Amino acid sequence: ILDSMRGRLELEAAHLNMGGVRAYERKFVNADRIIIVACGTSWHAGLVAEYLLEDLARIPVEVEYASEFRYRNPVITERDIVIAISQSGETADTLAAIELAKSRGATIFGICNVVGSSIARATDAGAYTHAGPEIGVASTKAFTAQVTVLTLLAMIVGHKRGTLTDSKLRELMVELSNIPAKVEKALLLNDQIERISETFKDVPNFLYLGRGYNFPVALEGALKLKEISYIHAEGYPAAEMKHGPIALIDENMPVVVIATKDSSYEKVVSNIQEVKARKGRIIAVVTEGDTTIPDMAEFTIEVPATSEVLMPLVSVVPLQLLSYHIAVMRGCNVDQPRNLAKSVTV
Ligand code: F1P
């Protein structure tokens, strides 16, 4: 099914070499657990993969900051698979995490963008994202490509394990082939987001909230803003807000809520009500045609509908645009942010 559908995919990332997955298919199918190691944006792609692999393949997943994992004494067995994700393929923390897992017998699967990079060479197998060079230091299209690879991986493994039915697989493949057009449509939000950015360019803080598949997207939105505009931003699972961050909300706090139509929609709507009750300034990312949230939010950004499991590929785009425009308006160099290196090799 995958082979016949692959011809329909237009995403550059879909040309990836999934041969690496096929060669280690049995390992993946029998894995007791998958441990994902990565840093920064790649770590956020790993968090999306946790939802994907649990939902579609029913494999327990742990997502670890490589920068912390490398100094721990983790319990790793030969039945574990470690997935290392890195755009540059040169991140020293991720490389060290790989070496540690390897020394304890795990199989290492890499997802890198740069062909022949150190991480690609250190792994047992892998899939390249082939997303082209990242011009700027902060990852953007690498995130989309990594999530695409991880989605395909979860689909292949889930299908083999019998946790993803033929019809569900086919449905997801068809929707995946629609994603490039939906991302194009999300990019048309550019002018609207530029206008919204004008309102918020001078604020000192931002909060980002999301649930489920949109929780890692909230983290990624906050990281992009920090990285390129130097505004302090926090990403949180929306349900965690009441456990602390709610104290921060007043009439000066912009709160970006990713509230697309999915299984946690109703709960996100109540989170928006909680923010509104405290006069927070709500910028909501919603599914096209939503009639409830626009009445509650100061700004509403509509993205095309898609399957819940594929939504991060679409919902991250307006957040990247928001960070970009705010950074440009603040006079920041979006391609070379201060203090950041393309690959962190120390
Ligand atoms: C990891 C990362 C990027 C971030 C910045 C610093 O890089 O944290 O996500 O945007 O470039 O490095 P990589 O391992 O994915 O190359």
Residues whose N, C-alpha, C, O or C-beta is under 5 A from the ligand:
A	BS01	F1P	C39 G40 T41 S42 I85 S86 Q87 S88 G89 T91 V137 A138 S139 A341 K342
